[in-house]
């Protein structure tokens, strides 16, 4: 009886949070073949078949798809942090206005950001200027201690302050952090958008290319960290950031610490079933597409197809946090990730949260999630140091 009451309460709370924003837009289906021109041929009479074929080609040539040339214009710049809100709720807009006013009056300090031109170019110049807030850990008194760093990527439509508290926490462990702005997020968001819609949308090709760009940006950040003398690297991603984190680790063996805060095997299944993407699903349904069609159109960026690549690194430490009442990354898909890891003998630590996807950001669940993430990162980097 109590379990039923609790689940009903949790699902209701989760639904309230996922329906709070009023600026989600249903955009019509766009195949986006122009974004994927080098990966396959578009047959006008059969766009669905063409997109399926392109996805198959990318999966078969994934190492090439996620390859890149290291950027040559890495630079650190200082500026006042901005919120870059993605909703139009009055309280959020008021917070944004207050932050801007305080910056103008010199009441807040400038922060340091790593900037460089993404190795994957898009049609949006602002998106192609990668942005990562830099949280260097204080210099340790032991000069022989290895320099360690983690790349942090928040959820889809996160504002620019999301997950910054985690970066401060990791600094206390002696671990530096780059809080990466994902493609089409905060300062990288094109001016015509209120939300980070182009990262996940009914434009299939652009969505696939956004994932590719995110992975390449993560790997480029590691290149910069190496140039600064860092030798141990990790990645932490939440929701969409977790998808990006997994694929980055699958194709970059330097990432030895991985924290996946929510996880799923199939990108298309999340788009189809998740509450957060109901407006994207609506566009596909209006075009007459089925769940199977949508799943097939996003095979190129689905973690299930790259488990073998991820499993190549035997000494990697991995955390998977999932939520029992998740309506965005449904529980069945998170459990599929755990089964896939177990089948391949991938060492991992599973942690479950008794809440929903959005409720994770609410107290007390945010504290529990922070405890899981913080203790894992602390212990994992400590093991790397002691392993020699």
C-alpha positions as CSV (number, residue, x, y, z in Angstrom):
1,X,0.0,0.0,0.0
2,X,2.8,2.4,1.0
3,X,4.8,1.6,-2.2
4,X,1.8,2.4,-4.4
5,X,1.1,5.7,-2.6
6,X,4.8,6.6,-2.9
7,X,5.0,5.8,-6.6
8,X,1.8,7.7,-7.3
9,X,3.2,10.7,-5.4
10,X,6.6,10.5,-7.2
11,X,5.1,10.1,-10.7
12,X,2.8,13.1,-10.0
13,X,5.8,15.2,-8.8
14,X,7.9,14.2,-11.7
15,X,5.1,15.1,-14.2
16,X,4.6,18.5,-12.6
17,X,8.3,19.2,-13.1
18,X,8.5,18.0,-16.7
19,X,5.4,20.1,-17.7
20,X,6.5,23.3,-15.9
21,X,8.2,24.8,-18.9
22,X,5.8,26.4,-21.5
23,X,8.3,27.1,-24.3
24,X,8.8,23.7,-25.8
25,X,8.1,23.9,-29.5
26,X,6.9,21.1,-31.8
27,X,8.9,21.6,-34.9
28,X,8.2,19.6,-38.1
29,X,10.3,16.6,-39.1
30,X,13.5,17.4,-40.9
31,X,15.6,14.5,-42.1
32,X,18.8,16.6,-41.9
33,X,20.7,14.8,-44.7
34,X,22.7,18.0,-45.3
35,X,24.3,17.5,-41.8
36,X,25.4,13.9,-42.7
37,X,26.4,14.3,-46.4
38,X,29.8,12.7,-46.0
39,X,28.3,9.6,-44.4
40,X,25.9,8.3,-47.0
41,X,23.6,9.0,-49.9
42,X,20.1,10.5,-49.7
43,X,17.6,8.7,-51.9
44,X,14.7,11.2,-52.5
45,X,12.1,8.4,-52.9
46,X,13.1,6.7,-49.6
47,X,14.2,9.1,-46.9
48,X,13.6,6.7,-44.1
49,X,15.6,3.9,-45.8
50,X,18.4,6.4,-46.6
51,X,18.6,7.5,-43.0
52,X,18.7,3.9,-41.8
53,X,21.5,3.2,-44.2
54,X,23.5,6.2,-43.1
55,X,23.1,5.2,-39.4
56,X,24.4,1.7,-40.3
57,X,27.4,3.2,-42.1
58,X,28.2,5.4,-39.2
59,X,28.0,2.5,-36.7
60,X,30.3,0.4,-38.9
61,X,32.8,3.3,-39.2
62,X,32.4,4.8,-35.8
63,X,36.1,5.3,-35.1
64,X,36.2,7.5,-38.2
65,X,33.0,9.3,-37.3
66,X,34.2,10.3,-33.9
67,X,37.8,11.1,-35.0
68,X,39.1,14.7,-35.1
69,X,42.0,17.0,-35.4
70,X,43.1,18.6,-32.2
71,X,42.2,22.4,-32.2
72,X,45.1,24.8,-32.3
73,X,43.4,27.9,-30.7
74,X,43.0,26.9,-27.1
75,X,42.8,29.9,-24.9
76,X,41.7,31.0,-21.4
77,X,39.5,34.0,-21.1
78,X,37.9,35.8,-18.1
79,X,34.4,37.1,-18.0
80,X,31.4,37.4,-15.6
81,X,29.4,34.2,-15.5
82,X,25.9,34.4,-16.9
83,X,22.9,32.2,-16.3
84,X,21.6,31.7,-19.8
85,X,18.2,30.4,-18.7
86,X,16.2,28.0,-20.9
87,X,12.8,28.5,-19.4
88,X,10.6,31.6,-19.2
89,X,9.3,31.1,-15.6
90,X,9.2,34.5,-13.8
91,X,11.5,33.3,-11.0
92,X,14.1,32.2,-13.4
93,X,14.0,35.4,-15.4
94,X,14.3,37.4,-12.2
95,X,17.3,35.5,-11.1
96,X,18.9,36.1,-14.5
97,X,18.2,39.8,-14.3
98,X,19.6,40.1,-10.8
99,X,22.8,38.2,-11.8
100,X,23.4,40.6,-14.8
101,X,22.8,43.6,-12.6
102,X,25.3,42.3,-10.0
103,X,27.9,41.7,-12.7
104,X,27.5,45.2,-14.1
105,X,28.0,46.7,-10.6
106,X,31.1,44.5,-10.0
107,X,29.4,42.6,-7.2
108,X,30.5,39.2,-8.6
109,X,33.9,38.0,-9.6
110,X,35.0,37.1,-13.1
111,X,35.5,33.4,-13.9
112,X,37.9,31.6,-16.2
113,X,36.8,29.8,-19.3
114,X,38.6,27.5,-21.7
115,X,37.6,28.5,-25.3
116,X,38.5,27.0,-28.6
117,X,37.0,26.3,-32.0
118,X,35.3,22.9,-32.2
119,X,36.9,20.4,-34.6
120,X,33.3,19.7,-35.8
121,X,31.9,22.8,-37.6
122,X,28.2,23.5,-37.9
123,X,26.1,26.2,-39.4
124,X,26.1,28.3,-36.2
125,X,29.4,30.2,-35.4
126,X,28.5,30.7,-31.8
127,X,27.9,27.0,-31.3
128,X,31.3,26.2,-32.8
129,X,33.2,28.2,-30.1
130,X,33.5,25.7,-27.3
131,X,33.1,26.9,-23.8
132,X,34.2,25.2,-20.6
133,X,34.4,26.9,-17.2
134,X,37.7,26.1,-15.6
135,X,38.0,25.0,-12.0
136,X,41.7,24.3,-11.4
137,X,42.4,22.5,-8.2
138,X,44.8,24.2,-5.8
139,X,48.4,23.2,-6.3
140,X,49.3,20.2,-4.1
141,X,52.2,20.4,-1.7
142,X,53.5,17.0,-3.1
143,X,55.1,17.9,-6.5
144,X,55.0,14.2,-7.5
145,X,51.3,13.9,-7.1
146,X,49.7,13.3,-10.5
147,X,47.5,16.1,-11.9
148,X,44.0,14.9,-12.2
149,X,41.0,16.4,-14.0
150,X,37.4,15.6,-14.8
151,X,35.1,17.0,-17.5
152,X,31.5,17.7,-16.3
153,X,28.5,17.9,-18.5
154,X,25.0,18.6,-17.1
155,X,21.6,17.7,-18.4
156,X,19.9,18.9,-21.6
157,X,18.7,22.5,-21.4
158,X,20.8,23.1,-18.3
159,X,21.6,26.7,-17.5
160,X,25.2,27.7,-17.2
161,X,25.3,27.3,-13.4
162,X,24.1,23.7,-13.3
163,X,26.6,21.3,-11.8
164,X,29.1,24.1,-10.9
165,X,28.8,23.0,-7.2
166,X,30.1,19.6,-8.2
167,X,33.2,21.2,-9.7
168,X,33.8,23.1,-6.5
169,X,33.5,19.8,-4.6
170,X,36.0,18.0,-6.9
171,X,38.5,20.8,-6.3
172,X,38.4,19.9,-2.6
173,X,39.5,16.4,-3.6
174,X,42.5,17.9,-5.5
175,X,40.8,17.2,-8.9
176,X,40.5,20.0,-11.4
177,X,37.3,20.3,-13.4
178,X,36.1,21.6,-16.8
179,X,32.4,22.3,-16.8
180,X,31.7,21.9,-20.5
181,X,28.9,23.8,-22.2
182,X,27.4,21.2,-24.5
183,X,26.6,22.0,-28.2
184,X,23.8,24.6,-28.5
185,X,23.8,25.2,-24.7
186,X,24.2,28.5,-22.8
187,X,26.8,30.8,-24.5
188,X,26.8,28.4,-27.5
189,X,23.1,28.7,-28.0
190,X,22.0,30.4,-31.3
191,X,20.2,33.7,-30.7
192,X,16.9,32.5,-32.2
193,X,16.5,29.9,-29.5
194,X,15.1,30.1,-25.9
195,X,16.0,26.5,-25.2
196,X,18.8,24.2,-26.3
197,X,16.5,22.7,-28.9
198,X,19.0,22.0,-31.6
199,X,20.9,19.5,-29.4
200,X,17.9,17.1,-29.5
201,X,15.2,17.8,-32.1
202,X,13.1,16.5,-34.9
203,X,16.0,17.4,-37.3
204,X,17.6,13.9,-37.2
205,X,20.9,14.8,-39.0
206,X,21.5,17.8,-36.8
207,X,20.9,15.8,-33.6
208,X,23.3,13.1,-34.7
209,X,25.9,15.7,-35.6
210,X,25.4,17.5,-32.2
211,X,26.4,14.2,-30.5
212,X,29.4,13.9,-32.7
213,X,30.5,17.4,-31.9
214,X,30.0,16.9,-28.1
215,X,32.2,13.8,-28.2
216,X,34.9,15.6,-30.2
217,X,34.8,18.6,-27.8
218,X,35.3,16.3,-24.8
219,X,38.3,14.6,-26.4
220,X,39.7,18.1,-27.4
221,X,39.4,19.2,-23.7
222,X,41.5,16.2,-22.7
223,X,44.1,17.2,-25.3
224,X,44.3,20.7,-23.6
225,X,44.5,19.1,-20.2
226,X,47.3,16.9,-21.3
227,X,49.2,20.0,-22.6
228,X,48.8,21.4,-19.1
229,X,50.5,18.4,-17.5
230,X,47.4,16.4,-16.4
231,X,47.7,12.6,-16.6
232,X,44.5,11.2,-15.1
233,X,41.2,12.0,-16.7
234,X,37.5,11.4,-15.9
235,X,34.1,12.4,-17.2
236,X,30.8,12.9,-15.5
237,X,27.6,13.4,-17.4
238,X,23.9,13.8,-16.4
239,X,21.0,12.7,-18.7
240,X,22.0,13.9,-22.2
241,X,25.4,14.7,-20.7
242,X,25.6,11.1,-19.7
243,X,25.0,10.0,-23.3
244,X,27.8,12.2,-24.4
245,X,30.1,11.0,-21.6
246,X,29.6,7.3,-22.5
247,X,30.4,7.8,-26.2
248,X,33.4,9.9,-25.3
249,X,34.8,7.2,-23.1
250,X,33.9,4.5,-25.7
251,X,36.2,6.2,-28.2
252,X,38.9,7.7,-25.9
253,X,40.8,5.3,-23.7
254,X,42.3,8.2,-21.7
255,X,39.0,8.5,-19.7
256,X,39.6,6.1,-16.8
257,X,36.9,7.5,-14.4
258,X,33.3,7.6,-15.7
259,X,30.2,8.7,-13.8
260,X,26.9,8.3,-15.7
261,X,24.1,10.1,-13.9
262,X,21.1,8.4,-15.6
263,X,21.8,6.0,-18.5
264,X,20.1,4.4,-21.4
265,X,21.0,2.0,-24.2
266,X,19.0,3.6,-27.1
267,X,18.8,7.3,-28.0
268,X,15.7,6.8,-30.1
269,X,13.8,4.9,-27.3
270,X,14.4,7.8,-24.9
271,X,13.2,10.3,-27.5
272,X,10.1,8.2,-28.1
273,X,9.2,7.4,-24.5
274,X,10.7,10.2,-22.4
275,X,8.5,13.0,-21.0
276,X,11.2,15.5,-21.7
277,X,11.1,14.8,-25.4
278,X,7.3,14.5,-25.9
279,X,7.4,17.5,-28.3
280,X,10.0,15.9,-30.4
281,X,8.0,12.6,-30.5
282,X,5.0,14.6,-31.6
283,X,6.8,15.8,-34.7
284,X,7.7,12.3,-35.6
285,X,4.2,11.0,-35.0
286,X,2.8,13.8,-37.2
287,X,5.1,12.6,-39.9
288,X,3.8,9.0,-39.6
289,X,6.9,7.5,-38.0
290,X,6.8,4.7,-35.5
291,X,8.9,4.0,-32.4
292,X,10.9,1.4,-34.5
293,X,11.5,4.1,-37.2
294,X,12.8,6.6,-34.6
295,X,15.0,4.0,-32.9
296,X,16.6,3.1,-36.3
297,X,17.2,6.8,-37.2
298,X,19.3,7.3,-34.1
299,X,21.3,4.0,-34.0
300,X,24.4,5.9,-34.9
301,X,24.4,7.6,-31.5
302,X,22.9,4.8,-29.3
303,X,25.2,3.5,-26.6
304,X,24.1,-0.1,-27.1
305,X,26.0,-0.1,-30.4
306,X,29.3,0.8,-28.7
307,X,29.5,-1.4,-25.7
308,X,32.4,-3.4,-27.1
309,X,34.4,-0.2,-27.6
310,X,33.7,0.9,-24.1
311,X,34.7,-2.5,-22.8
312,X,38.2,-2.3,-24.3
313,X,39.5,-0.4,-21.3
314,X,39.8,-3.0,-18.5
315,X,41.0,-0.7,-15.7
316,X,38.2,1.9,-16.1
317,X,36.1,2.7,-13.0
318,X,32.5,3.3,-13.8
319,X,29.5,4.6,-11.9
320,X,25.9,4.2,-13.1
321,X,23.2,6.2,-11.2
322,X,19.6,5.5,-12.2
323,X,16.2,6.4,-10.8
324,X,13.4,4.0,-10.1
325,X,10.6,6.4,-11.1
326,X,12.3,8.0,-14.1
327,X,9.9,9.2,-16.8
328,X,12.6,10.6,-19.0
329,X,15.2,7.7,-19.0
330,X,12.7,5.0,-18.2
331,X,13.9,2.3,-15.7
332,X,13.9,-0.5,-18.3
333,X,16.6,1.3,-20.4
334,X,18.9,1.9,-17.4
335,X,18.6,-1.7,-16.4
336,X,19.6,-2.7,-20.0
337,X,22.8,-0.7,-19.5
338,X,23.6,-2.6,-16.4
339,X,22.9,-6.0,-18.1
340,X,25.1,-5.0,-21.0
341,X,27.9,-4.2,-18.6
342,X,27.5,-7.4,-16.8
343,X,27.4,-9.5,-19.9
344,X,30.7,-8.0,-21.1
345,X,32.4,-8.1,-17.7
346,X,32.6,-4.3,-17.5
347,X,33.4,-3.3,-13.9
348,X,30.8,-0.9,-12.7
349,X,29.1,0.4,-9.5
350,X,25.3,0.8,-9.8
351,X,23.5,3.2,-7.5
352,X,19.7,3.7,-7.5
353,X,17.7,6.8,-6.5
354,X,14.1,6.3,-5.2
355,X,12.8,9.2,-7.3
356,X,12.3,10.5,-10.8
357,X,14.6,12.1,-13.4
358,X,13.7,15.7,-12.7
359,X,13.1,15.1,-9.0
360,X,16.8,14.2,-8.7
361,X,17.4,18.0,-8.7
362,X,15.2,18.5,-5.7
363,X,16.1,18.0,-2.0
364,X,16.7,15.5,-0.4
365,X,17.3,13.5,-3.6
366,X,19.9,16.0,-4.9
367,X,21.9,15.4,-1.7
368,X,21.8,11.6,-2.2
369,X,22.8,11.9,-5.8
370,X,25.6,14.3,-4.9
371,X,26.8,11.8,-2.3
372,X,26.9,9.0,-4.9
373,X,28.8,11.1,-7.4
374,X,31.1,12.8,-5.0
375,X,32.2,9.7,-3.1
376,X,32.7,7.8,-6.3
377,X,34.9,10.5,-7.9
378,X,36.9,10.9,-4.8
379,X,37.6,7.1,-4.5
380,X,38.2,6.5,-8.2
381,X,40.8,9.2,-8.5
382,X,42.4,8.1,-5.3
383,X,42.7,4.6,-6.7
384,X,44.4,6.0,-9.9
385,X,46.9,7.8,-7.8
386,X,47.8,4.8,-5.6
387,X,47.9,2.5,-8.6
388,X,51.1,4.3,-9.6
